Amino acid sequence: MGNLPKFVLTTDVNMKHSKIIRYSDEVKEEVVNAILNGELLLKEAMEKYDILAELTIIKWVKKSQSKTKTIDV
């Protein structure tokens, strides 16, 4: 399912050309679920979904986990 949409923005900051890639919520959810379910390792997910930085996925996983935590009262 690596064909889900992602958005690429280009910027020119201080004469350095860089790309900012925005991934859709569907891609983020699919990647996080695949990793948490043990279907893919981090490097495999990066390759399958063309994600350039490990930190991108790590942030998605942490954000997902923080959403699912419950507070015991």
C-alpha positions in Angstrom: 0.0 0.0 0.0 2.9 2.4 -0.6 0.7 4.2 -3.2 -1.1 6.4 -0.6 -0.7 10.1 -1.1 2.0 12.2 0.3 2.6 15.9 -0.3 5.9 17.5 -1.3 6.6 21.2 -0.7 9.8 22.8 -1.8 11.4 25.7 0.0 14.4 27.9 -0.5 15.7 29.0 2.8 19.0 30.9 3.0 19.8 29.8 -0.5 19.6 26.2 0.4 17.1 24.1 -1.5 15.2 21.6 0.7 12.1 19.4 0.4 9.4 19.2 3.1 7.4 16.0 2.6 3.9 15.9 4.2 2.4 12.4 4.5 -1.3 11.9 4.7 -2.9 10.7 7.9 -3.7 7.4 6.1 0.0 6.8 5.4 1.0 7.7 9.0 -1.7 5.3 10.4 -0.7 2.5 8.1 3.0 2.8 8.9 2.4 3.0 12.6 0.1 0.0 12.6 2.5 -2.1 10.6 5.3 -1.3 13.0 3.3 -1.8 16.2 1.8 -5.1 14.9 5.2 -6.4 14.0 4.5 -6.6 10.3 7.4 -4.2 9.4 10.6 -3.1 11.0 11.5 0.6 10.9 13.9 0.3 8.0 11.4 -1.9 6.0 8.7 0.7 6.6 11.0 3.5 5.4 11.8 1.6 2.2 8.2 0.5 1.5 6.7 4.0 2.0 9.7 6.1 0.7 10.2 7.8 4.1 13.6 9.4 4.3 14.2 9.8 8.1 13.8 7.3 10.9 12.8 10.1 13.2 9.7 10.8 11.1 8.3 7.3 11.9 9.5 7.4 15.5 7.6 10.6 16.1 4.4 9.1 14.5 4.7 6.0 16.8 5.2 8.1 19.9 2.3 10.4 19.0 0.1 7.4 18.4 1.1 5.7 21.7 0.5 8.9 23.6 -3.0 9.1 22.2 -3.8 5.6 23.3 -2.5 5.8 26.8 -5.2 5.9 29.5 -5.0 7.3 33.0 -6.0 5.0 35.8 -8.1 6.7 38.4 
